[in-house]
Amino acid sequence: MLDYPALSALAAVVREGSFERAARALHVTPSAISQRIRLLEERVGCALVVRAQPCRATETGRRLCQHIDRVLLLEQELQVALPALAPDGLARVALPVAVNADSLATWFAPALAAFAAEAPVLMEVAVDDQDHTNEWLRTGAVLAAVTASARPSAGCNSRPLGAMRYLAVASPAFVKRHFAAGVGAGSLTSAPSLLFNTKDELQARWVRRLCHRHVDLPRHLLPSPQAFVAAAVGGMGWGLQPQALIARQLADGSLVELVAGAPLDVPLHWQQARAASALLDGLTRRVLAAARSALLPP
């Protein structure tokens, strides 16, 4: 039998980032948390937590955290069916998911909020590039993710959500200053671009499709969808923006396309752990419905 109090301690340390905060969350002493994890590591035969600031799970630790997340979801489902098992009412359970920032800033957040307002959950949302969120699933850090990968991670199901349309835009003044002679490899090598972070490949993909070769782009790094829009409006650079996020700016002319009729459509998928629960299925229904309304058809 697995030691579930020890697994809960492990999950709390990873979630809270320290032994002290995990102890407060579980209403025990830090030494109790330390002892539980030490005994669990001795039984498993390897380290489960990297003692750093913040603490983080090893690969084996992440798999055990995923297991306890699933167990708690299943236990809550059982308590819904058998209320006598929860005389003090249902406790909220953690539901970890991963999503790309642009989806979170547009269509995903309303679906998440509507679900969490009704379900006895505490959402834990990790934000990463859509080409990398499936790694969170692979390591067991989350139970579901919005990802660009159609191929399901091990132990997961994958469903197409639709495509998010991106437009390469900038302020009219920026376009006049940098692209008066047209948009091509020469002008793109001198015009500053906007990147969300170093994982962001959207601008490079759009340029490669336009120029049929790689072009080195000068770049600003701005890890915020809202700041991305503000920077483009302010003339800081050009970038690929979700069409849904810049509808007002396109309408009032504060942003214009670099090349008319040249969108970049990014297909998205919803992957979730197969050994799931009614709660995760409920979130999936919300996500699929929101995607049908907001994204281009798969």
Phi, psi and omega in degrees: 000140176283151179270094186290325172301323178290321177296321177296323177296317178299312180298323180293319179297316181292318181291317185273338177091355178202159178293323183293314180292326176297320179297318178295320181294326182262001178060043174227181180272155175302326179294326177295318177299313181299318181293318180299316182289322178299316179294323178294319178295322178296322181289319181284328178092018178201167178290142179246340182229133170272113182284088181224188177240099002275166174296146177217159184278147166285177180299317177294321178299320179296321179296321178290324176296319178297321180297314182291327175300317180292319180299317181294323176296317180292323178296320179294322177299321178294322180292329175295319180285330182233081185303336180297339179284347180229070184298335180265011181093164182289131172274146178287141180246150179286138177230096184276131178223162177234145183207152175283152188298322182292322175294317180298323183281350183239274191266336189283320185301316178299321178295319179296316181295318180296321179293311184292337178290338184251332187263148179280068183230162167239108185285137174240104188255120174261137181249129178205169177299145183298339177278357185234351182294334178294339176294326176297323176292316184300321182276354180083012181287334179225165179258348179202157183202147165272123187216157175278350184274123176279333182287121184293139172293162182304130178079013183236157169257150180234132178230137178289137178260329188128186183244139173267126182269129176247144176238138175277113188225165174200174176287154178303322180295322179295317180297317180297321183286319188255338187233031180299328180266007179113167181258114180205184184301321182295312181289328181290334179286347181246342181274123180299136176253168178247130175237143178292313174197185185291347176276347187287113181252004187297313181299317180296321179295317180296317180294320180297321179291325182285316187260350180064025175195167178286140177231130176285122185252127168294144191215148165255142176257122181222096185277056177203124179301320180292318177295327178301314180294312182300320180294320178293316178299322181283357177086018181286328182180180175251157179192167176278118182243143174298129182304322181294334184275341185240022181302317181294318182292325176292321181292321183269359174084006179284345171229143177225155178287142174292317178228115183297138176071029179233063180284166171239116181261124183250109178294139179238153180225154176249118177247137178221153179297139181290315180281074188249210183210176177298327179297312180294324176297323178295319176296319180300317179298318178298315183295315180296320179295317180295320180295320179300326182279330191254333187256163173292148182304147179302000000 
